[in-house]
């Protein structure tokens, strides 16, 4: 089976985290095809079992976008073409899977269907995360094969908060915000859903390689690949 991986963007070491994902995909029998161009990745979907988005690519011009990003929009901003958007719809319609990691919820802010597919979207001015810091305890739940049998675990990562969630999202991992204005609030970090004929998993963890090295997180991602590809 083949997996298409969209990688790249600002403020994160995407080559390193994508290398972790490529190794994981290989272990599950998938050949990974890595793209850093948005349209090239989506147009490569025909025949692929899985789309993995480990990237931070968005217009950088939408409402609430900080000025530090707006000034880079001309060089770094991205918006999928109509053909690329249609390719995702066709991929899902054919039963293809989608796995979004971490900043995938920030991607494609001018494409509402992406947020509906993923099940959640970052909203500038509302969504937030504290700086990466001490280990946070992550608690599995929700009664799904992605997390069944797993105990709570700790991970050094960012806890995304106040995403715009699709109706009916059932959190499979949660963690309390370790800092910020809503310290202690419980935030959903993982869910699985069906959309448009395909299976979709979003995992808000994965800021840096050490997150992928936590055994429980690695196992969840292994299961996510299997579930989204109906393996």
ABEGO torsion letter per residue (X at the ends): XBBBBBBEEBGBBAAAAAAAAAAAAAAAGBBBBBBABAAAAAAAABGBABBBBBBBBBAGABBGBBAAAAAAAAAABBBBBAAAAAAAAAAAAAGBBBBBBEAAAABGAABAAAAAAAGBBBBBGABBBBBBBBBBBBBBBGGBAAABGBBBBBBBBBBBBGBBBBBGBBBABBBBBABEAABGBBBBABBBBBBGGBBBBBBABGABAAAAABAAAAAAAAAAAAAAAGX
